Amino acid sequence: MLSDSAGGRFTSLSGRERTSMAAAVALVVGLALGGGGWLVYRNQTACQDRTLTVTADPAIAAAVTEVATRYNASKCADVNVVTGDSAQTARVLAAGDTKADARPDVWIADSSLWFDGVNDPAVRSATSVASSPVVFAMTPAGARHYGSALTKQGWGGFRDDTYRLRLLDPESSATGMASLLALSSAAGKGTAGLQAFSRMLEDVKPSSDATDAINALGDQGAPPVLPLSEQTIWRQRQQGRQVAAVYPSAAPALDFPYAVLTADRERRRIAAGLLTALRSPDGVARLHDAWLRTPDGAAGSLVSSGLPAAAPRVLPVASPGAARAMRDTWQKMRTSLRALALVDVSDATLARLGSSTRTQMMAGSLNSGFSMLDDDTEFGLWSFPGTGSHPYRRLVELGRLGEIGTGGNRRARLQKQISEVRPQKGRDGGLYDAILDAYHELSRDYRPGMLNEVLVFTGGATGEHDKISLDRLVSELQKDFDPEQQVNITLVAFGKGVKMAPLRRIAGATEGVAYNIQNDKQVLTLFRCATALRVQDDLHCSQ
């Protein structure tokens, strides 16, 4: 508590100065608690019977707190502003927690995208109180060299390898989610659009912290580009970080919706009054102080600080269900792979496929795949037929590609083994037996949260000499297949004349897919399409 012993400075302040100091103290307390903490301002007056609780995203909470402080003083109200991370608040509301301390009277998220999954009709009538377009952050040097071209290209500029795309994590950031939706829109619709979208995201490793992501923009190589809210970029600039904003002609925007969740008539009246205060000239000035535009994109006094007067044209990405659908797509694309590959070494693979044998084509395909996969990918390798009476050989046991063992990491051991694969002249069989045993092995050690796959590369082997028949194999797979813990079988057949009907039956028993490869271009297409296939497994990949 401050007293006159502090030099009388506090008691001599004007009413306006005291209000500003109260807001500043509240802000400092909130920052000390961290971005996900709680910042609370309470009006300790006789007006406490006219209360309203407001949960506001950290990007706007300080401005709302200042406006609420003045509103309380002028209207004898007790508006209590709590700073709450939008992702956390959305999870609480989606869970249906109706406790008074969990559900605010008013929620100001940073984006309407968080409303997906919140089953409350009140969010549908929310109105925007501020905005901040999502634009491109680059180093100043990168912006000087590439800014003009990127402005023209917009979100479609990431279709090739000119830039290195960075993203904030869309699971916890509305900016990251809005960026994904804008990229998807630029990629286009249908099969070609999904493929283009997946290629844009091939090397993207999302960041959970905007400051860390900005600091990484100085990495060497193709110029990194990080979509960020305009507010974040200019705040970071004020803190001395070397970052520039590149403005596309159209961009999604954080819209800061004001959602009145309470049904109490008196609290709704106070909420309406606070909304009016936020829209007043003084309220707009406080929002501008926080580097936020008005809902229609006007920069106002921010123009004198360097912001463009006009915001980019708004891309309407926040349609109902859009964020939920994109979150599902993103999770599928980011799911790690756990695969056991079976490679055909029967004499059928001696046949030519272009300038190579089918064996060489399969080995080259797997080597390309090994080089593209992350260290956390789990992979194992078998070949069939085996030697003697055994239907297959275990070449490399299943495990992480980055795991170090005798002979280097598992990736290196896999590449060595596949380079040494040779066809066995006069040998056939093992196909059905190897598939069933591999399927059972993956099923026994099923890993939740990963894509569990049996990958079969064949050049025309049959199961005519196997212990089990095709009908028996399909029957066993159908019996063991668990839709809740899926182990899928994908078969890739190399060359003409391979009987695809049996392979499609095997794949279909586990909701898998069978492909026929006729040339090396199709192999490249399949690899490029691999991420998109996680989203839509019946995708027809274009070259």
C-alpha positions, 0 to 999 in steps of 0.5 A, a space after each residue: 500500500 502506498 502512503 504519504 511517507 512516499 513523498 506525497 506523490 501518489 496523493 497529489 496525482 489528479 484523478 486521470 493520473 491515478 486512473 492511468 497509474 492503476 492500469 499501469 500497475 495492473 499491466 505490470 502485475 500481468 506481465 510478471 505472471 507471464 503471457 498465459 497468466 491472469 491480469 486483474 483490475 478490480 474497481 474497489 468502490 461502492 459500485 461493486 454490486 454492478 459487476 462485469 467480468 471480462 476475459 481479454 486476450 493479452 494483445 488487447 487486455 491492457 487497452 481494455 483495462 484502461 477503458 474499463 477503468 475510466 468507464 468504472 469511474 464515470 458510470 459507477 460500475 465494477 468491470 473486472 478485466 482478466 487477461 486470458 490466453 485465447 486458446 486456453 479460454 476457448 478450451 475452457 468454454 468448449 469443455 462446457 465449464 459453467 462455473 462462475 470463475 471459469 466463464 466470463 460475462 464478456 470474452 474478447 478473443 484475438 480472433 473469431 477463429 477460436 469460436 469453432 468448438 465453442 457451443 454458445 450461441 452468444 459468440 455468433 453475435 459477437 462484434 469486432 472492436 479492433 483489428 490487426 492484419 496478418 502480414 509478412 515479417 522479414 529481416 530488413 535486408 530480406 524486405 529490401 530485396 524481396 518485399 516488392 515481389 512478395 507484396 505482388 505474389 501474396 500468399 501464393 508466393 510460397 508455392 515454390 522454394 523462393 522463400 522459407 516459410 515459418 509459422 506460429 503454431 496454429 494449435 495455440 496461435 490464431 495468427 498461425 491458424 489464419 496463416 494456414 487458412 490463407 495459404 490453403 486459399 492461395 493453393 486452390 481447391 480440389 486435388 491440385 490445391 491440396 497437393 500445392 498446400 502440402 508442398 507449401 508446408 513441407 519444411 515448416 517447423 512451427 514456433 510457439 513463441 513469436 520472439 524466438 521466431 523473429 530472432 530466427 529470421 536471420 538464418 542463412 539460405 532462402 529468405 525466411 518469411 514469418 506471417 505475424 500480426 501487424 501489432 506483433 511486428 511493430 511491438 517487436 520493432 519498438 523493443 529494438 528487434 530488426 524486423 520489417 513488415 511486408 504487406 500483401 494486397 490481401 490478408 487475413 486479420 485478427 478481428 478481436 470479437 466482443 462476445 457477451 456471454 452473460 444472460 443477466 440483463 443488468 450485466 448485459 447493460 453494463 457490457 453494452 456500455 463498455 462496448 460503447 466506451 471501446 468504440 468512443 474516440 478515447 477508446 479508439 485512442 487506447 486501442 491505437 496505443 496498443 498498435 491495433 487498428 479499428 475494426 474497419 482497418 483504420 490506422 488513425 494516429 498510428 500512421 505517424 508511427 509508420 503504419 500504412 493508413 490502409 490495411 490490406 484487403 481482408 481475406 475472409 478466413 473465419 467462416 464457421 467450421 473453417 478452423 476446426 477443419 483446418 486443425 484436423 488437416 494440420 494434425 494429419 499432416 504433422 503426424 509422424 510415420 511409423 513404418 515397416 517396409 517390405 521389399 521384393 527381391 524375387 526374380 520378377 524384379 530383374 525386369 527392366 523399368 526404363 533404364 533401370 531394373 525394378 530392384 534398382 527403381 525400388 531401392 532408389 525410391 526408398 533411399 529418396 524416402 529415407 532422406 526426406 523423413 525426420 529423425 523422429 520417424 520410425 522405420 524398419 526394413 524386411 525383404 522377401 522372399 527369404 532364404 531356405 524355408 523362411 519367407 522373408 528376412 529382417 534387415 533392419 529392426 523398427 526404430 527411430 531414424 535418428 537412433 544411433 547404433 552399430 554402423 551409425 544411425 538407423 537412417 544410414 543402416 537402412 540406406 546401406 542395406 537397401 543399396 545392397 539388395 539384390 534380386 534372387 534369381 529363381 526365387 518367388 513367394 513370401 509376399 502374403 506371409 511377410 505382409 501378415 507377419 508385418 501387420 501383426 508386428 505393428 499391431 502388437 506394438 501400435 503407437 498412438 499419435 503416429 501413422 502406423 503403416 506396412 509399406 510393400 514395394 513389389 516388382 511383381 512377386 506373387 504369393 502362389 508358394 506361400 503358406 497362406 492364400 490370398 483369401 486367407 490373408 484378406 480374411 485375417 486382415 479384415 478380422 484383425 483390423 481395428 478402426 480405432 487403432 489403424 494399421 494400414 497397408 500401402 502397396 507400391 507395385 513397380 512395372 507393367 504386368 503386375 497383377 493389381 487386383 490382389 494388391 488392391 484387395 489386400 490394401 482395402 482390407 486395412 483402408 490402405 491404398 495400392 499404386 502402380 508405378 510405371 516410371 521414375 516421374 511417378 515415384 517423385 510425384 508419390 513422394 511429393 504427394 505423401 503429405 497430402 495423402 495423409 489428409 485424403 488417402 484416395 487422392 489422385 496425385 498429379 505430376 
